[in-house]
Amino acid sequence: MDHESWSVAVTAAGMAEAQVMAGRLEVEGVPVRLRYDVAGSLYGITVNGLGAVKILVPEDWVEQARAILGRSYEEHDLSWQEDGPE
């Protein structure tokens, strides 16, 4: 799926945070791209914007992406399988 116009939905402080956000969006079916400075990513620097990762989504998905990332979940919101291997 190739979209002509991608926009920044949010900016993460570092690659780990960006990957979590991207995963949440992908699970919901939102196409995601990450844009980051290689030096910040390489050295793990997250000072003064260096190391920031922009979460890009197609322009028409921006509001939905922000809504998804704005949700918070409590433990009772999540479905846990009670019976597991013993």
N, C-alpha and C positions, 0 to 999 in steps of 0.2 A: 504494500500500500504506500504509494508515494504522494505526499501532499506538497503543494507548491508553497504554502505559507505556514511556517511554524512560528509560534510565539512563546515567550517565556511565561510559564504559569507561576512558577516560584523559583527562588534561589536557595540552594542548600549551602550550609556552612562548609561542607566537605564531601568527599566521595562516598563515605559510608552512609551518611544521612541521605545523600542523593539516591543511592541505590535502594534504600528502604522506600523512599518516596516513589521512585520509578516502579518498584515492585508493586506497591499499592495501586498505582494507576494501571499497570499492565493487567493485574488481576481483574480490574473492573472493565477491561477492554479498551483502555485509552492508549493510543499509540504514543510512544515516548522516545525522545532523543536527549542525550546529555551533552552539554557544551561546557568545557572547562579548560583552564590553562594547564598545559602539560607540566610546567615547572612546579606549580602548587600541588598538583596531584602526585608527582614523582617524589617530592620531598615531604608531603603531608603537611604543608604549611597552610594555616587558615587564619592569617593575620592581615588586617586591612583589605579584605576582599580577595587576597591571594589564596587560592585553594577553593574559592567559591565555585559551585557547580550550578549552572542554569538548567532547569528542567523545562524542556521544550515540548510542546504538544501542538497538533494542528490548530490553527487559529480558531476554528469553530468548536474546539473542545476545551478552550481555556477556562470558561466558567465552570464546566462540569469537573474538570481536573481540580480546580481550587476548592470546590465543594467537597470532593472526595478527600482531599488532603486536610480539609478543615474539620472533618468529622473526628470525634474522639470516641473511643470504645471503652466500655466498662466490662468487667469480667462476665457479668450476666448477659451481655449483648452477644457474646461469642458462644458458639455451640461446641461443646466438648464431648468427645466420645467417652461415655462412662465405662464401657466394657472394653478392655484391651487385652493383649496377650499377657499371660501370667507366667 
